[in-house]
Amino acid sequence: MKHFALSSCKIALLAFGACTLLSAQTADESSNANYRLRSRTRSAVMELTVGGSHGLSGTIGEPFPGTATGDDGILQQTDVFEPSTVQVVLWLEEGWNLVGLPFDHAGTVDGLFVDEYGPLSNGVAFAWVADTLRYLQLVSGFLAGEGFWVVLSADASIVLRGTRVSLRNAPLQYGWNLLGRTWDGEDLEGGVYWNGGDYVSADTMTHGVGYWYFVPRD
């Protein structure tokens, strides 16, 4: 794959997060260059127009930046495109699954978990209410950032689609909370998730997965 010399735009890239180089149009080191990057942590694409001395290098389709040799590039323009519709793809197993939507869903459980043959759930999900220490049965009306249990009749690869919300994180209460990561939400450490047979500690949160998260008393 062809390598491109890239001007250093460290502040913009730090704010954008880990990303992959999609395309580049370059002339020479004294001219402007246009780059298109995709975030690897959120559904967003950034277009850069940069000039000055080229200090970074990357490879199309690979994590960016590849190498750094200087920091004297000049950032002239940054545009970040945040799509209103987002999606996650989950591999779920027959039986109980712990899920956390990164978006609101006003429809039913069956509308979420369906394949070409029809609904895969029994139409019911269970959310945990931390202040009452009880499960709440849900058939519709799911909020971004809240985790829930759902039982499926077969293994399936599920595509979950919804509209991104401005909510950063669901509110946490003392004790155990059942939650998911919203699309723009903070990546909390210290949660545990269900792998189909046991609970596993998680260093990061994946969109679409539900987590138990404990909040100690102050």
GROMACS elastic network, one bead per residue, 0.5 to 0.9 nm:
[ bonds ]
;  ai    aj funct       b0    kb
    1    59     6  0.66948   500
    1    60     6  0.68172   500
    1    61     6  0.86975   500
    2    58     6  0.89182   500
    2    59     6  0.64018   500
    2    60     6  0.70309   500
    3    57     6  0.68753   500
    3    58     6  0.58841   500
    3    60     6  0.71648   500
    4    24     6  0.71546   500
    4    25     6  0.86281   500
    4    26     6  0.76445   500
    4    56     6  0.86211   500
    4    57     6  0.57912   500
    4    58     6  0.59059   500
    4    59     6  0.66210   500
    4    60     6  0.82028   500
    5    26     6  0.80716   500
    5    29     6  0.83051   500
    5    54     6  0.58914   500
    5    55     6  0.71505   500
    5    56     6  0.59606   500
    5    58     6  0.69217   500
    6     9     6  0.87702   500
    6    24     6  0.86764   500
    6    26     6  0.84907   500
    6    29     6  0.89242   500
    6    33     6  0.80132   500
    6    35     6  0.82960   500
    6    50     6  0.83012   500
    6    51     6  0.89619   500
    6    53     6  0.86154   500
    6    54     6  0.52112   500
    6    55     6  0.61569   500
    6    57     6  0.51807   500
    6    58     6  0.71278   500
    6    65     6  0.84297   500
    6    73     6  0.85003   500
    7    29     6  0.83876   500
    7    33     6  0.81358   500
    7    50     6  0.62320   500
    7    51     6  0.63542   500
    7    52     6  0.65965   500
    7    53     6  0.61545   500
    7    55     6  0.52089   500
    7    56     6  0.57340   500
    7    57     6  0.81178   500
    7    70     6  0.87398   500
    7    71     6  0.79801   500
    7    72     6  0.77452   500
    7    74     6  0.70714   500
    7    75     6  0.79947   500
    8    11     6  0.89410   500
    8    13     6  0.89710   500
    8    50     6  0.82331   500
    8    51     6  0.88383   500
    8    52     6  0.85497   500
    8    53     6  0.79682   500
    8    54     6  0.64933   500
    8    55     6  0.52586   500
    8    56     6  0.56289   500
    8    68     6  0.79584   500
    8    69     6  0.88734   500
    8    70     6  0.70645   500
    8    71     6  0.52986   500
    8    72     6  0.64593   500
    8    74     6  0.70842   500
    8    75     6  0.77639   500
    9    12     6  0.56825   500
    9    13     6  0.62061   500
    9    14     6  0.86111   500
    9    48     6  0.89002   500
    9    50     6  0.78447   500
    9    56     6  0.87736   500
    9    71     6  0.75984   500
    9    72     6  0.85840   500
    9    73     6  0.63587   500
    9    74     6  0.68632   500
    9    75     6  0.57911   500
   10    13     6  0.51948   500
   10    14     6  0.59711   500
   10    15     6  0.86255   500
   10    71     6  0.75459   500
   10    73     6  0.89278   500
   11    14     6  0.51600   500
   11    15     6  0.63376   500
   11    16     6  0.86657   500
   12    15     6  0.52445   500
   12    16     6  0.61624   500
   12    17     6  0.86606   500
   12    75     6  0.81896   500
   12    78     6  0.76531   500
   13    17     6  0.60011   500
   13    18     6  0.77022   500
   13    19     6  0.81853   500
   14    17     6  0.52724   500
   14    18     6  0.78103   500
   16    19     6  0.76532   500
   16    39     6  0.69501   500
   16    44     6  0.88177   500
   16    46     6  0.79101   500
   16    80     6  0.84387   500
   17    39     6  0.65314   500
   17    40     6  0.76176   500
   17    41     6  0.70745   500
   17    42     6  0.86754   500
   18    38     6  0.85399   500
   18    39     6  0.58799   500
   18    40     6  0.55417   500
   18    41     6  0.65811   500
   18    63     6  0.74546   500
   18    64     6  0.73121   500
   18    65     6  0.88798   500
   19    37     6  0.61429   500
   19    38     6  0.52470   500
   19    41     6  0.76585   500
   19    45     6  0.88694   500
   19    62     6  0.85935   500
   19    63     6  0.58670   500
   19    64     6  0.56863   500
   19    65     6  0.81308   500
   20    36     6  0.87112   500
   20    37     6  0.55206   500
   20    38     6  0.51914   500
   20    39     6  0.64109   500
   20    40     6  0.67140   500
   20    58     6  0.88561   500
   20    59     6  0.86255   500
   20    60     6  0.76522   500
   20    61     6  0.60934   500
   20    62     6  0.54910   500
   20    64     6  0.51523   500
   20    65     6  0.81109   500
   21    24     6  0.78064   500
   21    35     6  0.76177   500
   21    36     6  0.63391   500
   21    38     6  0.65777   500
   21    58     6  0.69598   500
   21    59     6  0.66101   500
   21    60     6  0.51648   500
   21    61     6  0.56167   500
   21    62     6  0.61400   500
   21    63     6  0.65034   500
   21    64     6  0.57228   500
   21    65     6  0.80553   500
   22    35     6  0.76752   500
   22    36     6  0.54062   500
   22    37     6  0.53061   500
   22    38     6  0.66349   500
   22    59     6  0.87044   500
   22    60     6  0.56231   500
   22    61     6  0.58520   500
   22    62     6  0.83152   500
   23    34     6  0.83618   500
   23    35     6  0.58343   500
   23    36     6  0.52351   500
   23    37     6  0.72464   500
   23    60     6  0.62346   500
   23    61     6  0.83109   500
   24    33     6  0.74737   500
   24    34     6  0.58414   500
   24    36     6  0.64470   500
   24    60     6  0.80028   500
   25    33     6  0.58087   500
   25    34     6  0.52509   500
   25    35     6  0.64617   500
   26    29     6  0.82972   500
   26    31     6  0.78958   500
   26    32     6  0.73147   500
   26    34     6  0.66939   500
   26    35     6  0.84086   500
   27    30     6  0.80825   500
   27    31     6  0.60958   500
   27    32     6  0.72866   500
   27    33     6  0.66873   500
   28    31     6  0.55217   500
   28    32     6  0.80310   500
   28    33     6  0.83109   500
   29    32     6  0.79195   500
   29    33     6  0.86348   500
   29    51     6  0.75213   500
   29    52     6  0.65905   500
   29    53     6  0.57484   500
   29    54     6  0.59896   500
   30    51     6  0.67954   500
   30    52     6  0.58749   500
   30    53     6  0.68168   500
   30    54     6  0.86402   500
   31    50     6  0.84558   500
   31    51     6  0.59399   500
   31    52     6  0.72368   500
   32    49     6  0.64882   500
   32    50     6  0.54172   500
   32    52     6  0.75761   500
   32    76     6  0.88206   500
   33    48     6  0.79208   500
   33    49     6  0.56084   500
   33    50     6  0.53568   500
   33    51     6  0.62763   500
   34    47     6  0.70973   500
   34    48     6  0.55781   500
   34    50     6  0.65540   500
   35    46     6  0.81762   500
   35    47     6  0.56698   500
   35    48     6  0.51310   500
   35    49     6  0.66551   500
   35    50     6  0.81498   500
   36    45     6  0.70356   500
   36    46     6  0.57932   500
   36    48     6  0.64451   500
   37    44     6  0.86130   500
   37    45     6  0.56605   500
   37    46     6  0.51596   500
   37    47     6  0.63711   500
   37    48     6  0.81277   500
   37    64     6  0.81251   500
   38    42     6  0.86201   500
   38    43     6  0.77922   500
   38    44     6  0.60554   500
   38    46     6  0.63219   500
   38    47     6  0.89110   500
   39    42     6  0.56579   500
   39    43     6  0.64725   500
   39    44     6  0.55854   500
   39    45     6  0.61837   500
   39    46     6  0.77407   500
   40    43     6  0.76571   500
   40    44     6  0.84823   500
   40    63     6  0.85381   500
   41    44     6  0.86305   500
   42    82     6  0.89005   500
   42   183     6  0.68978   500
   42   184     6  0.74458   500
   43    81     6  0.87768   500
   43    82     6  0.66619   500
   43    83     6  0.70418   500
   43    86     6  0.68597   500
   43    87     6  0.85886   500
   43   183     6  0.81591   500
   44    80     6  0.67021   500
   44    81     6  0.56199   500
   44    83     6  0.68288   500
   45    79     6  0.83278   500
   45    80     6  0.57556   500
   45    81     6  0.53419   500
   45    82     6  0.70485   500
   45    83     6  0.88800   500
   46    78     6  0.70049   500
   46    79     6  0.55898   500
   46    81     6  0.62730   500
   46    82     6  0.89714   500
   47    77     6  0.81674   500
   47    78     6  0.60418   500
   47    79     6  0.53411   500
   47    80     6  0.65602   500
   47    81     6  0.83568   500
   48    75     6  0.76350   500
   48    76     6  0.77699   500
   48    77     6  0.58802   500
   48    78     6  0.50282   500
   48    79     6  0.67576   500
   48    80     6  0.89210   500
   49    75     6  0.67538   500
   49    76     6  0.57525   500
   49    77     6  0.52179   500
   49    78     6  0.68251   500
   50    73     6  0.72552   500
   50    74     6  0.58310   500
   50    76     6  0.54113   500
   50    77     6  0.69872   500
   50    78     6  0.88665   500
   51    54     6  0.77896   500
   51    73     6  0.61125   500
   51    74     6  0.51440   500
   51    75     6  0.65332   500
   51    76     6  0.71095   500
   52    55     6  0.89748   500
   52    72     6  0.68472   500
   52    74     6  0.52763   500
   52    75     6  0.83706   500
   53    70     6  0.82590   500
   53    71     6  0.83144   500
   53    72     6  0.59597   500
   53    73     6  0.51332   500
   53    74     6  0.78282   500
   54    57     6  0.80920   500
   54    69     6  0.83185   500
   54    70     6  0.75812   500
   54    71     6  0.83397   500
   54    72     6  0.76327   500
   54    73     6  0.61027   500
   55    67     6  0.83673   500
   55    68     6  0.57790   500
   55    71     6  0.59363   500
   55    72     6  0.69707   500
   55    73     6  0.66703   500
   56    64     6  0.89085   500
   56    65     6  0.63635   500
   56    66     6  0.71326   500
   56    67     6  0.56322   500
   56    69     6  0.60780   500
   56    70     6  0.70676   500
   56    71     6  0.82088   500
   56    73     6  0.89443   500
   57    64     6  0.79094   500
   57    65     6  0.60809   500
   57    66     6  0.54133   500
   57    67     6  0.53221   500
   57    68     6  0.66313   500
   57    69     6  0.84314   500
   58    61     6  0.89499   500
   58    62     6  0.71969   500
   58    63     6  0.74634   500
   58    64     6  0.55770   500
   58    65     6  0.52296   500
   58    67     6  0.68854   500
   59    62     6  0.53549   500
   59    63     6  0.75600   500
   59    64     6  0.73987   500
   59    65     6  0.82648   500
   59    66     6  0.70041   500
   60    63     6  0.83929   500
   60    64     6  0.87232   500
   61    64     6  0.87926   500
   62    65     6  0.85560   500
   62    66     6  0.79547   500
   63    66     6  0.66888   500
   64    67     6  0.83431   500
   65    68     6  0.72088   500
   68    71     6  0.79752   500
   70    73     6  0.79374   500
   71    74     6  0.88372   500
   75    78     6  0.76654   500
   82    85     6  0.88258   500
   83    86     6  0.68362   500
   83   163     6  0.87634   500
   83   164     6  0.79757   500
   84   162     6  0.84407   500
   84   163     6  0.55935   500
   84   164     6  0.55695   500
   84   165     6  0.84330   500
   85   161     6  0.70080   500
   85   162     6  0.56176   500
   85   164     6  0.59650   500
   86   102     6  0.85998   500
   86   103     6  0.81494   500
   86   160     6  0.83975   500
   86   161     6  0.57766   500
   86   162     6  0.56504   500
   86   163     6  0.60834   500
   86   164     6  0.61955   500
   86   183     6  0.81691   500
   87   102     6  0.86192   500
   87   159     6  0.67904   500
   87   160     6  0.53877   500
   87   162     6  0.63771   500
   87   163     6  0.86022   500
   87   208     6  0.89702   500
   88   102     6  0.85653   500
   88   158     6  0.82530   500
   88   159     6  0.58573   500
   88   160     6  0.53242   500
   88   161     6  0.66944   500
   88   207     6  0.67600   500
   88   208     6  0.63516   500
   89   157     6  0.68228   500
   89   158     6  0.56453   500
   89   160     6  0.62631   500
   89   161     6  0.88292   500
   89   208     6  0.77932   500
   90   156     6  0.82339   500
   90   157     6  0.56431   500
   90   158     6  0.52169   500
   90   159     6  0.64808   500
   90   160     6  0.77910   500
   90   208     6  0.69398   500
   90   209     6  0.80634   500
   91   155     6  0.75698   500
   91   156     6  0.59277   500
   91   158     6  0.62741   500
   91   159     6  0.89391   500
   92    95     6  0.87513   500
   92    96     6  0.88130   500
   92    97     6  0.66455   500
   92   152     6  0.80254   500
   92   154     6  0.84038   500
   92   155     6  0.57552   500
   92   156     6  0.54619   500
   92   157     6  0.62029   500
   92   158     6  0.71154   500
   92   196     6  0.86904   500
   93    96     6  0.74236   500
   93    97     6  0.69263   500
   93   151     6  0.87284   500
   93   152     6  0.70335   500
   93   153     6  0.84299   500
   93   154     6  0.63922   500
   93   156     6  0.64142   500
   93   157     6  0.87152   500
   93   196     6  0.70544   500
   94    97     6  0.80908   500
   94   151     6  0.71405   500
   94   152     6  0.50658   500
   94   153     6  0.53104   500
   94   156     6  0.78126   500
   94   196     6  0.87647   500
   95   150     6  0.80090   500
   95   152     6  0.51220   500
   95   153     6  0.64260   500
   95   154     6  0.73516   500
   95   155     6  0.83279   500
   95   196     6  0.79740   500
   96   149     6  0.65730   500
   96   150     6  0.56773   500
   96   152     6  0.65688   500
   96   194     6  0.89875   500
   96   196     6  0.70571   500
   97   148     6  0.83424   500
   97   149     6  0.56707   500
   97   150     6  0.54380   500
   97   151     6  0.60699   500
   97   152     6  0.76190   500
   97   194     6  0.71708   500
   97   195     6  0.80469   500
   97   196     6  0.67660   500
   97   209     6  0.88712   500
   97   210     6  0.84609   500
   98   147     6  0.69374   500
   98   148     6  0.58165   500
   98   150     6  0.66267   500
   98   151     6  0.88694   500
   98   193     6  0.72866   500
   98   194     6  0.62023   500
   98   195     6  0.84699   500
   98   196     6  0.86860   500
   98   209     6  0.64335   500
   98   211     6  0.72780   500
   99   146     6  0.85776   500
   99   147     6  0.55271   500
   99   148     6  0.55146   500
   99   149     6  0.62962   500
   99   150     6  0.74265   500
   99   179     6  0.83479   500
   99   180     6  0.71339   500
   99   208     6  0.58004   500
   99   211     6  0.77935   500
  100   103     6  0.89314   500
  100   144     6  0.75097   500
  100   145     6  0.62225   500
  100   146     6  0.56713   500
  100   148     6  0.62924   500
  100   149     6  0.88150   500
  100   178     6  0.83865   500
  100   179     6  0.59700   500
  100   181     6  0.67931   500
  100   182     6  0.83564   500
  100   207     6  0.72916   500
  100   211     6  0.74477   500
  101   104     6  0.70783   500
  101   105     6  0.81217   500
  101   142     6  0.77725   500
  101   143     6  0.72454   500
  101   144     6  0.53157   500
  101   145     6  0.60202   500
  101   146     6  0.67339   500
  101   147     6  0.69614   500
  101   148     6  0.88078   500
  101   160     6  0.81456   500
  101   162     6  0.88463   500
  101   179     6  0.86293   500
  101   180     6  0.60832   500
  101   181     6  0.72370   500
  101   182     6  0.69763   500
  101   183     6  0.88241   500
  101   207     6  0.71553   500
  101   208     6  0.50911   500
  101   209     6  0.73882   500
  101   210     6  0.78833   500
  102   143     6  0.83362   500
  102   145     6  0.57866   500
  102   146     6  0.83991   500
  102   162     6  0.81208   500
  102   163     6  0.89404   500
  102   164     6  0.74629   500
  102   165     6  0.82305   500
  102   180     6  0.67116   500
  102   181     6  0.56721   500
  102   183     6  0.50450   500
  102   184     6  0.83824   500
  102   185     6  0.85009   500
  102   207     6  0.60607   500
  102   208     6  0.62006   500
  102   209     6  0.89760   500
  103   142     6  0.83548   500
  103   143     6  0.66726   500
  103   145     6  0.72727   500
  103   161     6  0.81393   500
  103   162     6  0.56746   500
  103   163     6  0.59759   500
  103   164     6  0.55010   500
  103   165     6  0.61187   500
  103   182     6  0.63827   500
  103   183     6  0.69917   500
  104   141     6  0.77133   500
  104   142     6  0.56955   500
  104   145     6  0.84426   500
  104   162     6  0.67862   500
  104   163     6  0.70128   500
  104   164     6  0.77956   500
  104   165     6  0.73756   500
  105   108     6  0.79316   500
  105   112     6  0.83373   500
  105   140     6  0.77557   500
  105   141     6  0.58462   500
  105   143     6  0.64292   500
  105   144     6  0.77467   500
  105   161     6  0.89346   500
  105   162     6  0.68479   500
  105   163     6  0.84391   500
  106   140     6  0.61646   500
  106   142     6  0.60615   500
  106   143     6  0.81053   500
  107   110     6  0.83286   500
  107   111     6  0.62867   500
  107   112     6  0.77728   500
  107   139     6  0.83724   500
  107   140     6  0.52390   500
  107   141     6  0.59427   500
  107   142     6  0.77826   500
  108   111     6  0.51226   500
  108   112     6  0.68028   500
  108   123     6  0.73204   500
  108   124     6  0.85288   500
  108   138     6  0.86053   500
  108   139     6  0.55604   500
  108   141     6  0.69112   500
  108   142     6  0.84350   500
  109   112     6  0.52995   500
  109   113     6  0.64073   500
  109   114     6  0.89258   500
  109   119     6  0.86871   500
  109   121     6  0.70940   500
  109   122     6  0.82119   500
  109   123     6  0.53051   500
  109   124     6  0.62502   500
  109   125     6  0.68485   500
  109   138     6  0.79814   500
  109   139     6  0.57002   500
  109   140     6  0.59818   500
  109   141     6  0.87004   500
  109   142     6  0.87704   500
  109   150     6  0.83572   500
  110   113     6  0.53293   500
  110   114     6  0.62314   500
  110   118     6  0.84721   500
  110   119     6  0.52329   500
  110   120     6  0.69991   500
  110   121     6  0.60225   500
  110   122     6  0.75012   500
  110   123     6  0.53894   500
  110   124     6  0.81965   500
  110   139     6  0.84151   500
  110   140     6  0.89032   500
  111   114     6  0.63893   500
  111   119     6  0.73267   500
  111   123     6  0.89089   500
  112   119     6  0.83679   500
  112   121     6  0.89576   500
  112   158     6  0.83152   500
  112   159     6  0.83728   500
  112   160     6  0.66136   500
  112   161     6  0.84684   500
  113   118     6  0.87294   500
  113   119     6  0.60445   500
  113   120     6  0.56786   500
  113   121     6  0.63016   500
  113   152     6  0.80267   500
  113   156     6  0.89604   500
  113   158     6  0.66509   500
  113   159     6  0.83755   500
  113   160     6  0.81128   500
  114   117     6  0.75836   500
  114   118     6  0.54071   500
  114   120     6  0.53062   500
  114   121     6  0.76727   500
  114   156     6  0.88359   500
  114   158     6  0.73748   500
  114   159     6  0.89627   500
  115   118     6  0.53970   500
  115   119     6  0.64698   500
  115   120     6  0.70821   500
  115   156     6  0.77182   500
  115   157     6  0.83934   500
  115   158     6  0.74399   500
  116   119     6  0.85389   500
  117   120     6  0.84960   500
  119   122     6  0.78820   500
  119   123     6  0.81911   500
  119   152     6  0.88505   500
  119   153     6  0.88497   500
  120   123     6  0.84702   500
  120   151     6  0.82818   500
  120   152     6  0.52325   500
  120   153     6  0.53942   500
  120   154     6  0.67493   500
  120   155     6  0.89254   500
  120   156     6  0.84578   500
  121   124     6  0.71480   500
  121   125     6  0.86272   500
  121   150     6  0.70316   500
  121   151     6  0.58211   500
  121   153     6  0.61851   500
  121   154     6  0.88252   500
  122   125     6  0.84356   500
  122   150     6  0.83550   500
  122   151     6  0.69848   500
  122   152     6  0.71350   500
  122   153     6  0.78595   500
  123   138     6  0.86061   500
  123   139     6  0.61139   500
  123   140     6  0.88451   500
  123   150     6  0.86444   500
  123   151     6  0.89231   500
  124   137     6  0.67353   500
  124   138     6  0.57717   500
  124   140     6  0.83434   500
  124   149     6  0.88930   500
  124   150     6  0.68568   500
  124   151     6  0.80498   500
  125   136     6  0.83069   500
  125   137     6  0.58789   500
  125   138     6  0.50024   500
  125   139     6  0.62580   500
  125   140     6  0.85588   500
  125   148     6  0.64064   500
  125   149     6  0.55401   500
  125   151     6  0.75461   500
  126   135     6  0.59429   500
  126   136     6  0.54764   500
  126   138     6  0.57690   500
  126   139     6  0.86846   500
  126   147     6  0.87544   500
  126   148     6  0.53212   500
  126   149     6  0.50511   500
  126   150     6  0.66833   500
  127   134     6  0.85248   500
  127   135     6  0.54459   500
  127   136     6  0.50874   500
  127   137     6  0.65053   500
  127   138     6  0.70287   500
  127   146     6  0.76695   500
  127   147     6  0.64311   500
  127   149     6  0.65265   500
  127   178     6  0.73876   500
  128   132     6  0.87560   500
  128   133     6  0.71446   500
  128   134     6  0.59915   500
  128   136     6  0.60843   500
  128   137     6  0.89395   500
  128   146     6  0.87391   500
  128   147     6  0.77234   500
  128   148     6  0.69535   500
  128   149     6  0.87993   500
  128   176     6  0.88865   500
  128   177     6  0.71882   500
  128   178     6  0.59644   500
  128   179     6  0.88423   500
  129   132     6  0.57412   500
  129   133     6  0.57121   500
  129   134     6  0.55224   500
  129   135     6  0.59312   500
  129   136     6  0.66941   500
  129   177     6  0.77252   500
  129   178     6  0.81075   500
  130   133     6  0.50229   500
  130   134     6  0.71548   500
  130   135     6  0.87512   500
  130   172     6  0.85589   500
  130   173     6  0.65917   500
  130   174     6  0.75739   500
  130   175     6  0.68958   500
  130   176     6  0.64015   500
  130   177     6  0.58529   500
  130   178     6  0.79817   500
  131   134     6  0.81767   500
  131   173     6  0.72305   500
  131   174     6  0.79423   500
  131   175     6  0.84538   500
  132   135     6  0.85468   500
  133   176     6  0.86464   500
  138   141     6  0.74755   500
  138   142     6  0.80476   500
  138   148     6  0.89087   500
  139   142     6  0.87602   500
  142   146     6  0.75862   500
  143   146     6  0.58920   500
  143   147     6  0.87818   500
  143   170     6  0.88349   500
  144   147     6  0.85165   500
  144   164     6  0.87881   500
  144   165     6  0.75763   500
  144   167     6  0.77039   500
  144   169     6  0.83216   500
  144   170     6  0.74843   500
  144   179     6  0.88534   500
  144   180     6  0.74918   500
  144   181     6  0.78086   500
  144   182     6  0.57760   500
  144   183     6  0.84242   500
  145   167     6  0.83192   500
  145   168     6  0.84535   500
  145   169     6  0.61405   500
  145   170     6  0.51670   500
  145   171     6  0.88197   500
  145   178     6  0.89440   500
  145   179     6  0.55054   500
  145   181     6  0.52607   500
  145   183     6  0.86082   500
  145   185     6  0.81793   500
  145   210     6  0.87849   500
  146   170     6  0.66358   500
  146   177     6  0.88133   500
  146   178     6  0.64302   500
  146   180     6  0.53459   500
  146   181     6  0.80502   500
  146   182     6  0.86049   500
  146   210     6  0.77809   500
  147   177     6  0.84990   500
  147   180     6  0.51066   500
  147   181     6  0.87953   500
  147   208     6  0.88983   500
  147   209     6  0.77522   500
  147   211     6  0.66723   500
  147   212     6  0.82403   500
  148   178     6  0.69025   500
  148   179     6  0.75032   500
  148   180     6  0.86680   500
  148   210     6  0.66637   500
  148   211     6  0.88908   500
  149   210     6  0.81812   500
  152   155     6  0.73944   500
  152   156     6  0.85955   500
  160   208     6  0.79140   500
  164   167     6  0.87875   500
  164   182     6  0.83269   500
  164   183     6  0.65338   500
  164   184     6  0.82729   500
  165   168     6  0.82098   500
  165   182     6  0.78511   500
  165   183     6  0.73969   500
  165   184     6  0.79269   500
  166   182     6  0.88300   500
  166   183     6  0.84847   500
  166   184     6  0.71754   500
  166   185     6  0.88261   500
  167   170     6  0.74360   500
  167   182     6  0.71337   500
  167   183     6  0.84371   500
  167   184     6  0.73099   500
  167   185     6  0.71698   500
  168   181     6  0.86506   500
  168   182     6  0.64353   500
  168   183     6  0.77939   500
  168   184     6  0.56034   500
  168   186     6  0.67228   500
  169   172     6  0.85284   500
  169   180     6  0.86430   500
  169   181     6  0.70902   500
  169   182     6  0.62485   500
  169   184     6  0.80980   500
  169   185     6  0.51167   500
  169   186     6  0.66086   500
  170   179     6  0.73588   500
  170   180     6  0.82802   500
  170   181     6  0.84267   500
  170   182     6  0.80187   500
  170   185     6  0.85930   500
  172   175     6  0.87320   500
  172   176     6  0.87937   500
  172   177     6  0.65938   500
  172   179     6  0.88377   500
  172   213     6  0.87343   500
  172   214     6  0.88836   500
  172   215     6  0.72923   500
  173   176     6  0.76613   500
  173   177     6  0.68715   500
  173   214     6  0.86243   500
  173   215     6  0.65587   500
  173   216     6  0.89006   500
  174   177     6  0.79668   500
  174   214     6  0.73787   500
  174   216     6  0.59235   500
  174   217     6  0.58924   500
  174   218     6  0.86394   500
  175   213     6  0.81177   500
  175   214     6  0.53043   500
  175   215     6  0.50480   500
  175   216     6  0.61581   500
  175   217     6  0.75553   500
  176   212     6  0.63655   500
  176   213     6  0.55802   500
  176   215     6  0.63946   500
  176   216     6  0.87623   500
  177   211     6  0.80115   500
  177   212     6  0.55880   500
  177   213     6  0.51095   500
  177   214     6  0.61103   500
  177   215     6  0.75790   500
  178   210     6  0.68393   500
  178   211     6  0.56754   500
  178   213     6  0.64021   500
  178   214     6  0.88857   500
  179   209     6  0.85765   500
  179   210     6  0.56014   500
  179   211     6  0.53767   500
  179   212     6  0.64925   500
  179   213     6  0.73165   500
  180   205     6  0.76696   500
  180   206     6  0.80771   500
  180   207     6  0.70005   500
  180   208     6  0.67167   500
  180   209     6  0.60689   500
  180   211     6  0.60447   500
  180   212     6  0.87869   500
  181   184     6  0.80015   500
  181   185     6  0.58258   500
  181   186     6  0.71657   500
  181   187     6  0.69051   500
  181   188     6  0.82927   500
  181   205     6  0.64147   500
  181   206     6  0.68875   500
  181   207     6  0.55724   500
  181   208     6  0.72694   500
  181   209     6  0.77233   500
  181   210     6  0.79582   500
  181   211     6  0.87355   500
  182   186     6  0.78130   500
  182   207     6  0.70677   500
  182   208     6  0.86463   500
  183   186     6  0.87933   500
  183   207     6  0.70940   500
  185   188     6  0.88571   500
  186   205     6  0.88502   500
  187   204     6  0.61378   500
  187   205     6  0.56394   500
  187   206     6  0.83917   500
  188   191     6  0.72175   500
  188   203     6  0.79962   500
  188   204     6  0.65397   500
  188   205     6  0.65736   500
  188   213     6  0.86606   500
  189   202     6  0.68442   500
  189   203     6  0.52394   500
  189   204     6  0.57569   500
  189   205     6  0.74789   500
  189   213     6  0.87004   500
  190   201     6  0.68052   500
  190   202     6  0.61263   500
  190   203     6  0.62167   500
  190   204     6  0.80417   500
  190   212     6  0.89815   500
  190   213     6  0.68762   500
  190   214     6  0.80699   500
  191   200     6  0.85671   500
  191   201     6  0.60727   500
  191   202     6  0.54367   500
  191   203     6  0.73701   500
  191   204     6  0.80741   500
  191   205     6  0.79595   500
  191   211     6  0.58058   500
  191   212     6  0.55378   500
  191   214     6  0.73080   500
  192   199     6  0.61394   500
  192   200     6  0.53010   500
  192   202     6  0.53801   500
  192   203     6  0.87671   500
  192   210     6  0.86085   500
  192   211     6  0.53825   500
  192   212     6  0.52666   500
  192   213     6  0.67086   500
  193   198     6  0.83190   500
  193   199     6  0.54706   500
  193   200     6  0.54287   500
  193   201     6  0.65975   500
  193   202     6  0.68510   500
  193   209     6  0.75972   500
  193   210     6  0.63763   500
  193   212     6  0.63976   500
  194   197     6  0.69682   500
  194   198     6  0.57528   500
  194   200     6  0.63621   500
  194   209     6  0.88944   500
  194   210     6  0.79320   500
  194   211     6  0.76462   500
  194   212     6  0.88787   500
  195   198     6  0.57735   500
  195   199     6  0.63515   500
  195   200     6  0.69159   500
  196   199     6  0.82320   500
  202   205     6  0.69227   500
  202   211     6  0.85287   500
  205   208     6  0.89144   500
  205   209     6  0.74478   500
  205   210     6  0.85880   500
  205   211     6  0.79514   500
  206   209     6  0.57406   500
  206   210     6  0.84547   500
  207   210     6  0.84545   500
  215   218     6  0.88595   500
